[in-house]
Amino acid sequence: MNDHTMKAVLYDRYGGPEVLYVDRVPRPAPARGEVLVRVHAFSVNGGELSARAGDLRLLFGQKFPKRVGLDFTGEVAALGAGVTGFDAGERVWGVLGRTSGFGSAAEYVAVPAERIGRVPDGLDLVEAAALPVATTAVTALRDKAGLRPGERLLVRGAAGGVGNVGVQVGRAYGAEVTALARAANLEFVRGLGAHESIDHRSVVPADLGRFDVILDTAGTDLRSFRGLLNPGGRMVTIAFDLKQPAASLGYIAASAVHGRGRVRFFSGNPTRAAFDDLARHVVEKQLSPAVDTVFPLDETAAAHRALEAGGVQGKYVVRVV
């Protein structure tokens, strides 16, 4: 076997999960300031499904093959020039930066050193792969929304990869958490610490009451949910409506100057400090990984298909080694 190649998940055209395949590609070498990580596992995220389907083709263009995979856990394999603070063999997790695109669905990934952090001792690397995107929920609630003890928090998509963390962190921060999820997932989100769990298909937003903070992972019907904010309330969304992106993003921008409460759009781009915070939340028992199902690398397409079908409880994780 050529030591300079590796397995990776690719696709040659936009489409459904069936376009994904595993092939051998050149193994990356860490550039200056980068760390080469031997990937143990990664999770499947909604954004990469949209990219693979072609919903974001204006952003990602028509150059193929393309890669998938946004986050990862693994071990440091090599250090690029100028990197300090990490040693070969250390267990790390990370998220590829906004400018890096996708590509962690592979045996190795080269990533800037500031985009990784150490995985807490005792946390299995496959389970840990459910958590790197948790930095999005932590930053959204703590830094963007300034969630305070005693406030009412609504989490949309509470059973998903970011939503489940929002429930856990909201509870840890002392908020009164209301979780919106599918009926089949209500027991799951209650187990995460939600004070109230509601089938999102059984109510209209106006029936939910008022909230101080809303964490939205859906990106749809933002106007209705924004109307639920108390005076001084804050709404953070990590998604926008892909069926009408211009209108959705335009509404988010306009909310900064019109009406009750601003809607903040937040796209996670974590650095080492965020991963240090994440590790602390795990060590202090404020946050635990929620893994729905683990797939082997060769079945990455099945993991994409499962996430598209809906009903995930936590994260679908793909094991590489």
Backbone hydrogen bonds in HBPLUS format (Angstrom, degrees):
<---DONOR---> <-ACCEPTOR-->    atom                        ^
c    i                          cat <-CA-CA->   ^        H-A-AA   ^      H-
h    n   atom  resd res      DA  || num        DHA   H-A  angle D-A-AA Bond
n    s   type  num  typ     dist DA aas  dist angle  dist       angle   num
A0005-THR N   A0002-ASN O   3.27 MM   3  5.80 158.2  2.32 120.9 119.9     1
A0027-ARG N   A0004-HIS O   2.79 MM  23  5.32 175.3  1.79 130.8 131.0     2
A0006-MET N   A0025-VAL O   2.85 MM  19  5.57 145.0  1.98 154.9 166.5     3
A0025-VAL N   A0006-MET O   2.85 MM  19  5.57 154.7  1.92 157.3 164.0     4
A0107-GLU N   A0007-LYS O   3.02 MM 100  5.72 145.1  2.15 164.3 161.9     5
A0008-ALA N   A0023-ASP O   2.92 MM  15  5.75 144.3  2.05 160.3 171.7     6
A0023-ASP N   A0008-ALA O   3.05 MM  15  5.75 159.0  2.09 161.2 165.9     7
A0009-VAL N   A0105-ALA O   2.91 MM  96  5.64 154.1  1.98 168.7 166.5     8
A0010-LEU N   A0021-TYR O   2.82 MM  11  5.50 167.5  1.83 167.0 170.4     9
A0021-TYR N   A0010-LEU O   2.99 MM  11  5.50 149.2  2.09 148.9 155.3    10
A0011-TYR N   A0066-LYS O   3.03 MM  55  5.45 131.8  2.27 141.6 148.0    11
A0066-LYS N   A0011-TYR O   2.93 MM  55  5.45 162.1  1.96 154.9 158.8    12
A0015-GLY N   A0052-ARG O   3.04 MM  37  6.30 160.1  2.08 139.1 144.9    13
A0019-VAL N   A0016-GLY O   3.07 MM   3  6.04 175.5  2.08 131.1 132.5    14
A0020-LEU N   A0017-PRO O   3.11 MM   3  5.83 167.5  2.13 122.3 126.3    15
A0034-GLU N   A0031-ALA O   2.96 MM   3  5.35 155.8  2.02 140.9 138.3    16
A0033-GLY N   A0081-ALA O   2.92 MM  48  6.00 147.5  2.02 150.3 160.1    17
A0113-ALA N   A0033-GLY O   2.93 MM  80  6.02 169.4  1.94 158.3 155.1    18
A0080-GLY N   A0034-GLU O   2.77 MM  46  5.05 152.4  1.85 168.4 162.9    19
A0035-VAL N   A0111-VAL O   2.78 MM  76  5.46 160.1  1.82 152.8 156.3    20
A0111-VAL N   A0035-VAL O   2.98 MM  76  5.46 162.7  2.01 147.8 151.0    21
A0036-LEU N   A0078-ALA O   2.87 MM  42  5.05 169.4  1.88 149.6 152.3    22
A0077-ALA N   A0036-LEU O   2.70 MM  41  5.39 166.6  1.72 155.7 158.2    23
A0078-ALA N   A0036-LEU O   3.31 MM  42  5.05 153.4  2.39 132.5 133.3    24
A0037-VAL N   A0109-VAL O   2.84 MM  72  5.36 173.6  1.84 156.1 157.9    25
A0109-VAL N   A0037-VAL O   2.99 MM  72  5.36 147.4  2.10 144.6 154.7    26
A0038-ARG N   A0075-GLU O   2.81 MM  37  5.28 163.8  1.83 165.3 161.6    27
A0075-GLU N   A0038-ARG O   3.04 MM  37  5.28 151.2  2.13 138.6 144.3    28
A0039-VAL N   A0107-GLU O   2.89 MM  68  5.19 143.0  2.03 122.7 132.1    29
A0040-HIS N   A0073-THR O   2.76 MM  33  5.67 173.4  1.77 142.6 145.0    30
A0320-VAL N   A0040-HIS O   2.70 MM 280  5.02 171.1  1.71 138.5 139.4    31
A0321-VAL N   A0040-HIS O   3.42 MM 281  5.12 156.1  2.48 123.1 124.8    32
A0041-ALA N   A0073-THR O   3.40 MM  32  5.47 160.7  2.44 133.8 134.7    33
A0073-THR N   A0041-ALA O   2.90 MM  32  5.47 143.0  2.04 156.7 157.5    34
A0042-PHE N   A0318-VAL O   3.00 MM 276  5.41 149.8  2.09 144.9 154.6    35
A0318-VAL N   A0042-PHE O   2.72 MM 276  5.41 172.7  1.72 169.7 172.2    36
A0044-VAL N   A0316-TYR O   3.03 MM 272  5.82 149.4  2.13 163.9 167.3    37
A0048-GLU N   A0045-ASN O   3.19 MM   3  5.78 129.8  2.46 111.3 122.1    38
A0049-LEU N   A0046-GLY O   3.12 MM   3  5.15 126.0  2.43  96.4 110.6    39
A0050-SER N   A0046-GLY O   3.11 MM   4  6.47 156.4  2.17 152.5 158.2    40
A0051-ALA N   A0047-GLY O   3.01 MM   4  6.29 152.7  2.08 142.3 150.1    41
A0052-ARG N   A0048-GLU O   2.90 MM   4  6.00 162.9  1.93 142.7 147.2    42
A0053-ALA N   A0049-LEU O   2.96 MM   4  6.11 151.0  2.05 145.5 153.3    43
A0055-ASP N   A0050-SER O   3.02 MM   5  5.32 139.1  2.19 164.3 161.2    44
A0054-GLY N   A0051-ALA O   3.14 MM   3  5.29 146.2  2.26 100.9 110.9    45
A0057-ARG N   A0054-GLY O   3.27 MM   3  4.95 154.0  2.34 112.1 107.6    46
A0059-LEU N   A0056-LEU O   2.88 MM   3  5.40 141.0  2.03 112.6 123.8    47
A0060-PHE N   A0056-LEU O   2.99 MM   4  6.29 157.5  2.04 151.0 158.3    48
A0061-GLY N   A0057-ARG O   2.71 MM   4  5.08 142.5  1.85 135.7 140.4    49
A0105-ALA N   A0068-VAL O   3.08 MM  37  5.70 156.8  2.14 140.3 135.5    50
A0103-GLY N   A0069-GLY O   2.75 MM  34  4.94 154.3  1.81 135.7 144.8    51
A0104-SER N   A0069-GLY O   3.08 MM  35  4.31 175.8  2.08 105.3 105.8    52
A0096-LEU N   A0070-LEU O   2.91 MM  26  5.64 172.0  1.92 172.9 173.2    53
A0072-PHE N   A0094-GLY O   3.07 MM  22  5.62 141.8  2.22 157.1 154.0    54
A0094-GLY N   A0072-PHE O   3.04 MM  22  5.62 152.4  2.12 154.0 154.6    55
A0074-GLY N   A0092-VAL O   2.91 MM  18  5.53 150.2  2.00 159.8 160.3    56
A0092-VAL N   A0074-GLY O   2.83 MM  18  5.53 164.2  1.86 146.8 152.2    57
A0076-VAL N   A0090-GLU O   2.89 MM  14  5.38 152.6  1.96 146.6 155.2    58
A0089-GLY N   A0076-VAL O   2.77 MM  13  4.99 170.4  1.78 138.5 141.6    59
A0083-VAL N   A0080-GLY O   3.31 MM   3  5.92 158.9  2.36 139.6 138.2    60
A0090-GLU N   A0087-ASP O   3.18 MM   3  5.84 162.6  2.21 139.5 140.5    61
A0119-VAL N   A0091-ARG O   3.06 MM  28  5.65 164.0  2.08 124.3 128.4    62
A0093-TRP N   A0117-GLY O   2.93 MM  24  5.63 150.5  2.02 152.4 160.7    63
A0117-GLY N   A0093-TRP O   2.94 MM  24  5.63 148.8  2.04 156.9 166.2    64
A0100-SER N   A0097-GLY O   2.95 MM   3  5.21 153.8  2.01 110.0 118.5    65
A0106-ALA N   A0104-SER O   2.82 MM   2  5.37 131.6  2.06 107.0  91.7    66
A0115-ARG N   A0112-PRO O   2.86 MM   3  5.51 165.6  1.88 124.8 129.4    67
A0272-ARG N   A0114-GLU O   2.77 MM 158  5.13 113.0  2.22 141.4 151.2    68
A0123-LEU N   A0120-PRO O   3.29 MM   3  5.91 159.9  2.33 136.4 137.0    69
A0128-ALA N   A0124-ASP O   2.78 MM   4  5.90 154.5  1.84 151.6 160.5    70
A0129-ALA N   A0126-VAL O   3.20 MM   3  5.39 144.3  2.33 100.4 110.1    71
A0130-ALA N   A0127-GLU O   3.08 MM   3  5.91 169.6  2.09 123.5 126.7    72
A0131-LEU N   A0128-ALA O   2.96 MM   3  5.57 167.8  1.97 123.7 126.8    73
A0134-ALA N   A0131-LEU O   2.60 MM   3  4.93 150.9  1.68 118.5 129.2    74
A0135-THR N   A0132-PRO O   3.23 MM   3  6.06 169.6  2.24 118.2 121.0    75
A0136-THR N   A0133-VAL O   2.94 MM   3  5.61 153.1  2.01 115.1 122.1    76
A0138-VAL N   A0134-ALA O   3.05 MM   4  6.36 168.1  2.07 159.8 163.1    77
A0139-THR N   A0135-THR O   2.95 MM   4  5.96 170.5  1.96 146.6 149.8    78
A0140-ALA N   A0136-THR O   2.88 MM   4  5.92 157.3  1.94 144.9 152.4    79
A0141-LEU N   A0137-ALA O   2.99 MM   4  6.06 166.0  2.01 150.6 153.3    80
A0142-ARG N   A0138-VAL O   2.91 MM   4  5.88 164.9  1.93 153.7 158.4    81
A0143-ASP N   A0139-THR O   2.90 MM   4  5.12 137.4  2.09 124.9 138.1    82
A0144-LYS N   A0139-THR O   3.03 MM   5  6.43 156.6  2.08 155.2 161.3    83
A0145-ALA N   A0140-ALA O   2.84 MM   5  6.06 137.4  2.03 147.3 160.4    84
A0147-LEU N   A0141-LEU O   2.89 MM   6  5.55 178.4  1.89 161.3 161.3    85
A0151-GLU N   A0148-ARG O   3.18 MM   3  5.84 162.6  2.21 139.4 140.8    86
A0150-GLY N   A0174-GLY O   2.71 MM  24  5.82 172.8  1.71 133.0 133.7    87
A0176-GLU N   A0151-GLU O   2.79 MM  25  6.04 165.7  1.81 156.4 161.4    88
A0212-ASP N   A0152-ARG O   2.93 MM  60  5.23 145.1  2.05 131.5 142.5    89
A0213-VAL N   A0152-ARG O   3.11 MM  61  6.44 157.6  2.16 162.3 163.4    90
A0153-LEU N   A0176-GLU O   2.89 MM  23  5.93 169.5  1.90 147.7 150.5    91
A0178-THR N   A0153-LEU O   2.78 MM  25  6.08 164.3  1.80 168.1 173.6    92
A0154-LEU N   A0213-VAL O   2.96 MM  59  6.43 155.3  2.02 151.0 158.6    93
A0215-LEU N   A0154-LEU O   2.82 MM  61  6.20 164.6  1.85 167.6 172.9    94
A0155-VAL N   A0178-THR O   2.94 MM  23  6.34 157.7  1.99 164.1 171.4    95
A0180-LEU N   A0155-VAL O   2.92 MM  25  6.09 168.4  1.93 170.4 166.5    96
A0156-ARG N   A0215-LEU O   2.92 MM  59  6.30 165.5  1.94 164.3 169.0    97
A0160-GLY N   A0157-GLY O   3.15 MM   3  5.72 163.8  2.18 119.2 124.2    98
A0158-ALA N   A0180-LEU O   2.95 MM  22  5.67 165.9  1.97 160.7 160.6    99
A0314-GLY N   A0159-ALA O   2.67 MM 155  5.74 163.4  1.70 174.7 173.0   100
A0164-ASN N   A0160-GLY O   2.93 MM   4  5.58 164.3  1.95 139.8 143.4   101
A0165-VAL N   A0162-VAL O   3.15 MM   3  5.36 123.9  2.48 101.2 114.9   102
A0166-GLY N   A0162-VAL O   2.97 MM   4  6.29 150.3  2.06 148.4 157.9   103
A0167-VAL N   A0163-GLY O   3.01 MM   4  6.36 152.0  2.09 153.5 159.4   104
A0168-GLN N   A0164-ASN O   3.20 MM   4  6.45 164.7  2.22 141.3 145.0   105
A0169-VAL N   A0165-VAL O   2.80 MM   4  5.93 174.8  1.80 161.5 163.0   106
A0170-GLY N   A0166-GLY O   2.83 MM   4  5.70 154.8  1.89 139.3 147.6   107
A0171-ARG N   A0167-VAL O   3.03 MM   4  6.17 159.0  2.08 146.6 151.7   108
A0172-ALA N   A0168-GLN O   2.97 MM   4  6.23 156.9  2.03 143.9 150.9   109
A0173-TYR N   A0169-VAL O   2.84 MM   4  6.07 142.2  1.98 148.3 158.4   110
A0175-ALA N   A0170-GLY O   3.01 MM   5  5.45 162.1  2.04 161.4 155.6   111
A0174-GLY N   A0171-ARG O   3.02 MM   3  5.20 159.0  2.07 106.8 112.8   112
A0195-HIS N   A0177-VAL O   2.91 MM  18  5.32 133.6  2.13 133.4 147.3   113
A0196-GLU N   A0177-VAL O   3.18 MM  19  6.58 148.2  2.28 155.6 159.2   114
A0179-ALA N   A0196-GLU O   2.79 MM  17  6.19 163.4  1.81 156.9 161.7   115
A0198-ILE N   A0179-ALA O   2.84 MM  19  6.19 160.8  1.87 168.8 175.4   116
A0181-ALA N   A0198-ILE O   3.10 MM  17  6.37 161.3  2.13 157.9 162.1   117
A0200-HIS N   A0181-ALA O   2.93 MM  19  5.45 156.1  1.99 136.7 144.3   118
A0185-ASN N   A0182-ARG O   2.92 MM   3  5.30 151.2  2.00 110.8 120.1   119
A0186-LEU N   A0183-ALA O   3.34 MM   3  5.47 172.5  2.35 110.3 112.4   120
A0189-VAL N   A0185-ASN O   3.07 MM   4  6.42 161.1  2.11 157.7 161.2   121
A0190-ARG N   A0186-LEU O   3.02 MM   4  6.21 148.4  2.12 145.4 154.4   122
A0191-GLY N   A0187-GLU O   2.99 MM   4  6.22 148.3  2.10 143.3 151.7   123
A0191-GLY N   A0188-PHE O   3.10 MM   3  5.11 118.5  2.50  93.5 108.5   124
A0194-ALA N   A0189-VAL O   3.25 MM   5  5.99 163.3  2.28 149.9 147.7   125
A0193-GLY N   A0190-ARG O   3.03 MM   3  5.28 151.2  2.12 104.1 113.1   126
A0202-SER N   A0199-ASP O   2.97 MM   3  5.41 164.0  1.99 117.4 122.8   127
A0207-ASP N   A0204-VAL O   2.94 MM   3  5.71 158.9  1.98 128.1 134.2   128
A0208-LEU N   A0205-PRO O   2.97 MM   3  5.52 169.7  1.98 124.6 127.6   129
A0211-PHE N   A0228-LEU O   2.93 MM  17  6.11 151.8  2.01 148.5 153.6   130
A0230-ASN N   A0211-PHE O   2.81 MM  19  5.64 157.2  1.86 150.8 150.8   131
A0234-ARG N   A0212-ASP O   2.81 MM  22  6.27 154.2  1.88 150.8 155.8   132
A0214-ILE N   A0234-ARG O   2.96 MM  20  6.50 146.0  2.08 147.0 156.0   133
A0236-VAL N   A0214-ILE O   2.89 MM  22  6.25 164.5  1.92 174.0 176.2   134
A0216-ASP N   A0236-VAL O   2.86 MM  20  6.13 171.3  1.86 157.5 160.4   135
A0238-ILE N   A0216-ASP O   2.99 MM  22  6.41 156.1  2.05 164.5 168.5   136
A0225-PHE N   A0221-ASP O   3.35 MM   4  6.72 163.8  2.38 153.6 157.9   137
A0226-ARG N   A0222-LEU O   2.82 MM   4  5.91 157.3  1.87 153.1 160.0   138
A0227-GLY N   A0223-ARG O   3.19 MM   4  6.38 142.9  2.34 140.2 148.7   139
A0228-LEU N   A0225-PHE O   2.96 MM   3  5.38 163.6  1.99 113.8 119.0   140
A0229-LEU N   A0226-ARG O   3.14 MM   3  5.75 170.1  2.15 121.4 123.4   141
A0233-GLY N   A0230-ASN O   2.71 MM   3  4.94 142.9  1.85 143.4 139.5   142
A0264-ARG N   A0235-MET O   2.80 MM  29  6.17 170.0  1.81 161.7 161.1   143
A0237-THR N   A0264-ARG O   2.80 MM  27  6.15 161.2  1.84 158.5 164.6   144
A0266-PHE N   A0237-THR O   2.91 MM  29  6.16 159.0  1.95 158.0 162.7   145
A0244-GLN N   A0241-ASP O   3.16 MM   3  5.59 146.1  2.28 108.5 117.3   146
A0248-SER N   A0244-GLN O   2.98 MM   4  6.14 162.9  2.01 157.7 163.4   147
A0249-LEU N   A0245-PRO O   2.88 MM   4  5.96 175.7  1.88 156.6 157.8   148
A0250-GLY N   A0246-ALA O   2.86 MM   4  5.86 149.6  1.95 141.0 150.8   149
A0251-TYR N   A0247-ALA O   2.91 MM   4  6.09 150.6  2.00 144.5 151.4   150
A0252-ILE N   A0248-SER O   3.11 MM   4  6.43 157.8  2.16 147.1 152.9   151
A0253-ALA N   A0249-LEU O   3.01 MM   4  6.25 159.5  2.05 147.5 152.6   152
A0254-ALA N   A0250-GLY O   2.92 MM   4  6.12 159.1  1.96 147.5 153.5   153
A0255-SER N   A0251-TYR O   2.95 MM   4  6.10 139.7  2.12 146.1 156.2   154
A0256-ALA N   A0253-ALA O   3.24 MM   3  5.85 161.5  2.27 113.1 118.5   155
A0257-VAL N   A0254-ALA O   3.05 MM   3  5.85 162.6  2.09 122.4 126.8   156
A0258-HIS N   A0254-ALA O   3.18 MM   4  6.22 132.4  2.41 147.5 160.3   157
A0274-ALA N   A0271-THR O   2.95 MM   3  5.46 125.7  2.25 112.3 125.5   158
A0275-PHE N   A0271-THR O   3.26 MM   4  6.70 150.8  2.35 148.9 157.5   159
A0276-ASP N   A0272-ARG O   2.90 MM   4  6.20 147.6  2.00 150.9 160.6   160
A0277-ASP N   A0273-ALA O   2.99 MM   4  6.30 152.9  2.07 144.6 151.5   161
A0278-LEU N   A0274-ALA O   2.92 MM   4  6.19 153.1  2.00 141.8 149.7   162
A0279-ALA N   A0275-PHE O   2.92 MM   4  6.14 160.9  1.96 146.6 150.7   163
A0280-ARG N   A0276-ASP O   3.03 MM   4  6.28 152.9  2.11 142.8 150.3   164
A0281-HIS N   A0277-ASP O   2.98 MM   4  6.31 155.8  2.03 152.2 158.2   165
A0282-VAL N   A0278-LEU O   3.10 MM   4  6.44 152.1  2.18 148.5 156.0   166
A0283-VAL N   A0279-ALA O   2.90 MM   4  6.16 168.5  1.91 156.4 159.1   167
A0284-GLU N   A0280-ARG O   2.88 MM   4  5.98 154.6  1.95 150.4 157.2   168
A0286-GLN N   A0281-HIS O   2.87 MM   5  5.11 150.5  1.96 166.6 165.3   169
A0285-LYS N   A0282-VAL O   3.00 MM   3  5.14 158.7  2.05 110.3 113.7   170
A0315-LYS N   A0290-ALA O   2.91 MM  25  6.30 136.3  2.10 140.8 153.3   171
A0292-ASP N   A0315-LYS O   2.78 MM  23  5.47 162.6  1.81 143.5 149.3   172
A0317-VAL N   A0293-THR O   3.04 MM  24  6.35 164.8  2.06 162.9 166.7   173
A0295-PHE N   A0317-VAL O   2.79 MM  22  6.25 158.1  1.84 155.1 162.3   174
A0319-ARG N   A0295-PHE O   2.72 MM  24  6.05 157.4  1.76 165.9 173.7   175
A0299-GLU N   A0296-PRO O   2.90 MM   3  5.43 157.2  1.95 117.0 124.7   176
A0300-THR N   A0297-LEU O   3.16 MM   3  5.44 143.3  2.30 124.8 119.8   177
A0302-ALA N   A0299-GLU O   2.97 MM   3  5.21 123.3  2.30 101.4 115.7   178
A0303-ALA N   A0299-GLU O   3.17 MM   4  6.64 147.2  2.28 146.6 156.0   179
A0303-ALA N   A0300-THR O   3.05 MM   3  5.02 119.0  2.43  94.4 109.8   180
A0304-HIS N   A0300-THR O   2.98 MM   4  6.37 155.0  2.04 153.1 159.7   181
A0305-ARG N   A0301-ALA O   2.90 MM   4  6.13 157.7  1.95 146.3 152.9   182
A0306-ALA N   A0302-ALA O   2.90 MM   4  6.08 152.6  1.98 143.9 151.0   183
A0307-LEU N   A0303-ALA O   3.07 MM   4  6.32 158.8  2.12 147.9 152.6   184
A0308-GLU N   A0304-HIS O   2.99 MM   4  6.23 159.5  2.03 152.0 157.7   185
A0309-ALA N   A0305-ARG O   3.06 MM   4  6.26 139.8  2.23 140.6 151.0   186
A0310-GLY N   A0307-LEU O   3.18 MM   3  5.42 147.4  2.29 103.7 112.7   187
